[in-house]
């Protein structure tokens, strides 16, 4: 019997469209002899849809028409199974459309990749591929991630957090604080977005105001870091969990500007980027010495495990060409295209990568099931609220 895998993509995120591309890529890569991949589209209003057209990328040129010909659904756990149920339910007959054995999130950005979707799946006891709630949330917050890495002696650039209210109260004080703590040039990033959305480099006070205003259009907090002006970006993926993990081949993305932009990642490739990050311009493998390649790969595994990650994640590095120092930039818990192209040079095709991720999801579910999830006591039987004031502790 085939394992039924719900492949989730879309969601309320600025990276919605990228997620659709990555998700449908994954659906098409499953080994159909072993798995039944069920595409599940999350709209920007967080509604869930299934149907014949949901796994067809061409149908997303007209999403309202696609949804009109698809079925909105919700989930219900019953007798140990998680059912996909039509909404609204039928007045007569069975409303169960299918069941899910494992979830496979291919979502990017805030409200989905940051632990929100993972918490939803936990609620239904659905085993799922990728990072858990905690590691997803930590990695989505760039500042929290940096502090964890720094605390474990993994090199990161100096930075500070600015929130929009403090900035609006006193722009001059904010600029002075950044000048004192970091100094120009700086790079301003939304604290919880990916795909290079909302990012700008600033070399002057005027450019910094522009960069902050731009970043705050996407988020309430931004991370301001020292900018490396003579920069090489190196990416490396990791597959595994807290117990064992392995690193992929390294790549060097090719940027058309000071930073790798959204357009560099998704639009500059073949046919308008319809195949996602796979088509971005890159050197693969990256032109690194054997010693530097192994340094990157070892640091990638360490960062992955320090942050409690599982499944596949991509770690993005920076090399300052003036000092030759290596820094971790960020960690993407569900990278574009699941970074499958980084594994192909090492002889691991996409279908095998997916199978490895599902195996890790089922392993985590088994480990979680072995733990106590309740504590038997007579607390409720003896409870006395004592009126509206409650009990004393």
C-alpha positions in Angstrom: 0.0 0.0 0.0 1.3 3.4 -0.9 2.1 6.0 1.7 -0.2 9.0 1.3 1.7 12.3 1.5 0.0 15.6 1.7 2.3 18.2 -0.1 1.4 21.6 1.3 2.4 24.8 -0.5 1.3 28.4 -0.9 0.1 30.3 2.2 -0.2 33.9 3.5 3.4 34.9 2.7 5.2 37.3 0.4 6.9 34.1 -0.9 3.6 32.6 -1.9 4.3 32.2 -5.6 7.8 30.8 -5.0 6.2 28.2 -2.7 3.7 27.1 -5.4 6.6 26.5 -7.8 8.7 24.6 -5.2 5.6 22.6 -4.1 4.6 21.4 -7.5 8.2 20.6 -8.3 8.2 18.3 -5.3 4.8 16.7 -6.2 6.3 15.8 -9.6 9.4 14.3 -8.1 7.8 11.7 -5.8 8.4 8.0 -6.5 4.9 7.0 -7.6 5.6 3.3 -6.9 5.9 4.0 -3.2 4.0 7.3 -2.5 0.7 8.9 -3.4 1.5 12.6 -3.4 -1.6 14.8 -2.7 -1.1 18.4 -3.6 -2.7 20.7 -1.0 -2.8 24.4 -1.9 -3.0 27.0 0.8 -4.4 30.3 -0.5 -3.3 33.7 0.7 -6.4 33.6 2.9 -5.2 30.3 4.5 -7.9 28.3 2.9 -7.0 24.7 1.8 -7.8 23.3 -1.6 -7.4 20.0 -3.3 -8.3 18.8 -6.8 -7.0 17.7 -10.2 -5.7 21.1 -11.1 -4.0 21.9 -7.9 -0.8 20.1 -9.0 -0.7 21.7 -12.4 1.5 24.8 -12.5 -0.2 26.2 -15.6 -3.5 26.5 -13.8 -2.0 29.1 -11.4 -2.1 31.7 -14.2 -5.7 32.1 -13.2 -6.1 31.2 -9.5 -9.8 32.3 -9.1 -10.7 29.9 -12.0 -8.5 27.2 -10.5 -10.2 27.4 -7.1 -13.7 27.4 -8.7 -12.8 24.0 -10.2 -11.2 22.7 -7.0 -12.5 21.6 -3.6 -12.0 23.5 -0.3 -11.2 21.1 2.5 -10.4 20.8 6.2 -8.9 18.0 8.3 -10.3 15.8 11.0 -8.6 13.0 13.0 -10.8 10.0 13.4 -9.9 6.4 14.5 -6.2 7.1 14.2 -6.5 8.5 10.7 -6.3 12.1 9.4 -9.1 12.6 6.9 -9.3 15.3 4.2 -12.9 16.4 4.3 -14.8 18.5 1.8 -16.0 21.9 3.0 -18.9 22.5 3.3 -19.7 18.9 4.0 -22.3 17.1 2.0 -25.8 16.9 3.4 -26.0 13.3 2.2 -23.2 10.9 1.6 -19.5 10.7 2.6 -17.5 14.0 2.7 -14.1 12.3 3.2 -12.0 12.9 0.1 -8.8 11.2 1.1 -6.5 10.5 4.1 -2.9 11.7 4.9 -0.2 9.5 6.4 2.6 12.1 6.3 2.7 15.9 5.6 5.3 17.4 3.3 5.4 21.2 3.8 7.0 23.1 0.9 6.2 26.5 2.1 8.3 29.7 2.3 8.2 32.7 4.6 6.3 34.1 7.5 3.0 32.5 8.6 3.9 29.1 7.2 7.6 28.3 7.4 8.0 29.9 10.8 6.4 27.1 12.8 2.8 28.1 12.2 2.0 25.3 9.8 4.2 22.9 11.8 2.0 23.7 14.9 -1.1 23.1 12.9 0.2 19.7 11.8 1.2 18.8 15.4 -2.4 19.5 16.4 -3.6 16.7 14.1 -0.7 14.4 15.0 0.4 14.3 11.4 4.0 13.3 10.9 5.7 15.9 8.8 9.0 16.4 7.0 11.3 19.2 7.9 12.0 21.3 11.0 9.8 21.2 14.0 8.0 24.2 15.5 10.9 25.5 17.7 13.6 25.2 15.1 11.4 26.7 12.4 10.6 29.7 14.6 14.2 30.3 15.6 15.5 30.1 12.1 12.9 32.4 10.8 13.9 35.2 13.2 17.2 36.2 11.8 18.4 37.9 15.1 17.5 35.0 17.3 19.2 32.6 14.9 22.3 34.7 15.0 22.4 34.8 18.8 22.1 31.0 18.9 24.9 30.5 16.4 27.2 33.1 18.1 26.6 31.4 21.4 27.9 28.2 19.8 31.1 29.8 18.4 29.8 29.9 14.8 30.9 33.1 13.1 28.2 35.7 12.2 28.4 39.4 11.4 27.6 42.0 14.1 24.1 43.4 13.9 21.2 45.0 15.8 17.4 44.9 15.7 15.3 48.0 15.0 11.5 48.0 15.5 9.3 50.3 13.6 7.8 52.1 16.6 11.1 53.1 18.0 12.2 54.2 14.5 9.1 56.3 14.0 9.4 57.9 17.5 13.0 59.1 16.8 14.5 58.6 13.4 17.7 60.5 14.3 18.3 58.5 17.4 17.9 55.3 15.5 20.4 56.4 12.8 22.9 57.4 15.5 22.5 54.1 17.3 23.2 52.2 14.1 26.2 54.4 13.3 27.7 53.9 16.7 27.0 50.1 17.0 27.8 49.1 13.4 28.9 51.9 11.2 28.5 52.1 7.4 28.1 50.3 5.1 25.2 48.3 6.5 22.6 45.9 5.1 18.9 46.2 6.3 16.8 43.0 6.2 13.3 42.2 7.4 13.8 40.0 10.4 11.5 37.2 9.3 11.4 37.1 5.5 13.4 35.3 2.9 14.0 35.3 -0.9 15.8 38.6 -0.5 12.5 40.4 -0.1 12.8 43.9 1.6 16.6 44.0 1.6 18.7 47.0 0.8 22.4 48.1 1.3 23.0 51.6 2.8 26.3 53.4 2.6 25.1 56.8 3.9 22.5 58.2 6.3 20.2 59.0 3.5 20.4 55.5 2.1 19.8 54.1 5.5 16.6 56.0 6.0 15.5 54.7 2.5 16.5 51.1 3.4 14.7 51.2 6.8 11.5 52.7 5.3 11.6 49.9 2.6 12.2 47.1 5.1 9.4 48.3 7.4 6.9 48.0 4.5 7.3 44.2 5.0 7.8 43.7 8.7 7.7 45.4 12.1 11.3 44.6 12.9 14.4 44.7 10.8 17.9 43.4 11.3 20.8 45.8 10.5 24.1 44.2 9.9 27.6 45.2 8.8 27.7 44.9 5.0 30.5 43.1 3.3 31.2 45.0 0.1 33.7 42.6 -1.4 31.6 39.5 -1.0 31.3 35.9 -2.1 28.1 34.0 -1.3 28.3 30.3 -0.8 25.4 28.0 -0.2 25.4 24.4 1.2 22.4 22.2 2.1 22.2 19.7 5.0 20.1 16.6 5.3 19.5 14.8 8.6 18.5 15.5 12.2 20.0 15.9 15.7 21.6 12.5 15.5 23.2 12.3 12.1 23.5 14.8 9.2 25.3 15.2 5.9 26.3 18.1 3.8 25.6 18.6 0.1 27.8 20.1 -2.6 28.5 23.8 -2.4 27.3 26.4 -4.8 28.1 30.1 -5.5 25.1 32.1 -6.6 25.8 34.8 -9.2 24.3 38.2 -8.2 23.7 41.1 -10.6 24.0 43.7 -7.9 25.6 44.1 -4.4 23.2 41.5 -3.0 21.5 38.4 -4.5 18.1 39.7 -5.3 14.6 38.1 -5.7 15.1 38.5 -9.4 18.5 36.8 -9.4 17.0 33.8 -7.5 13.7 33.3 -9.4 13.3 35.5 -12.5 16.7 35.4 -14.2 16.6 31.7 -15.0 15.0 29.8 -17.9 11.4 30.6 -18.9 10.9 33.3 -16.3 12.1 31.1 -13.4 9.2 28.6 -13.7 11.4 26.0 -12.2 12.3 28.1 -9.2 15.8 28.3 -7.6 17.0 25.5 -9.9 17.3 28.0 -12.7 19.1 30.8 -10.8 22.6 31.6 -12.1 25.2 29.8 -10.1 28.5 28.1 -10.1 28.0 24.5 -9.1 30.2 23.2 -7.6 31.5 26.5 -6.2 35.1 27.3 -7.0 36.6 26.6 -3.6 39.8 25.0 -2.4 39.3 21.5 -1.0 40.1 22.9 2.5 37.6 25.7 2.3 34.9 23.4 0.8 35.2 21.1 3.8 35.2 24.0 6.2 31.9 25.2 4.7 30.3 21.8 4.8 31.4 21.1 8.4 30.1 24.5 9.5 26.8 23.9 7.7 26.3 20.6 9.6 27.2 22.2 12.9 24.8 25.1 12.4 22.0 22.8 11.3 22.3 20.6 14.4 22.9 23.5 16.8 19.6 25.0 15.7 17.8 21.7 16.1 16.9 21.3 12.4 15.5 18.2 10.6 14.9 17.2 7.1 16.7 19.4 4.5 17.8 23.0 5.1 20.1 25.3 3.2 22.8 27.3 5.0 23.9 30.5 3.3 27.4 31.7 3.9 29.4 34.8 3.2 33.1 35.1 2.5 34.7 38.6 2.9 37.2 38.6 0.0 39.3 41.3 1.8 39.9 39.2 4.9 39.0 35.7 3.6 36.8 35.3 6.7 33.8 32.9 6.5 30.4 33.8 8.1 27.0 32.1 8.4 24.5 34.5 6.9 21.2 32.6 7.5 19.5 29.2 7.5 16.6 28.4 5.3 14.5 25.6 6.8 12.5 25.0 3.6 14.7 26.3 0.8 13.5 27.0 -2.7 13.2 23.8 -4.7 14.3 22.1 -1.4 17.8 22.7 -2.8 17.6 19.4 -4.6 20.1 20.5 -7.2 22.8 20.7 -4.5 22.4 16.9 -4.0 22.4 15.8 -7.6 26.2 16.3 -8.0 26.7 13.9 -5.1 24.5 11.2 -6.7 21.3 11.8 -4.7 18.4 12.4 -7.1 15.4 14.4 -6.0 13.2 11.3 -5.5 15.7 9.8 -3.1 16.1 13.2 -1.2 12.3 13.2 -0.7 12.3 9.6 0.5 15.1 10.5 3.0 13.0 13.4 4.3 9.9 11.2 4.7 12.0 8.6 6.6 13.2 11.3 9.0 9.6 12.5 9.5 8.4 9.0 10.4 11.5 8.6 12.7 10.6 11.7 14.6 7.0 10.6 14.9 8.1 7.3 16.4 10.4 9.0 18.9 7.6 11.4 19.9 5.1 8.6 20.3 7.5 6.9 22.8 7.3 9.9 25.2 4.7 10.5 27.9 2.1 13.0 26.7 0.0 13.1 29.8 0.3 12.9 33.6 -2.3 11.0 35.5 -3.6 12.8 38.6 -6.8 13.4 40.5 -6.4 17.2 40.3 -9.7 17.8 38.4 -11.6 15.4 40.6 -10.6 17.4 43.7 -10.7 20.8 42.1 -12.7 23.5 43.9 -12.6 26.9 42.2 -13.8 28.7 45.4 -16.1 31.1 43.5 -14.7 33.6 41.0 -11.4 34.0 42.7 -10.1 30.6 41.7 -7.8 28.3 43.7 -4.7 29.4 45.6 -1.4 27.9 44.7 
